Amino acid sequence: MKKINVVLPVYNEVEVIGKFNAELQRVIGTLPQYRFEVIYVLDKCYDGTLDELRKIAREYDNVKVIALSRRLIHTC
């Protein structure tokens, strides 16, 4: 079985992140030939998104959360 990692940047999304994740889980559930890992990368948020993502990660085994402690800006 092939594994697909879905990496999603998140910033101040508390109002929609639960609905978004539910829809994402519904869609990936229609693809049983793949194993999905959903990785939310949380930029420093101030609206409770991290708490909501922690709840989601407890509910879904395929969800991981990476919370950045500060915003990193690199210019080239």
Secondary structure, 3 states (H helix, E strand, C coil): CEEEEEEEEECCCCCCHHHHHHHHHHHHCCCCCEEEEEEEEECCCCCCHHHHHHHHHHHCCCEEEEECCCCCCCCC
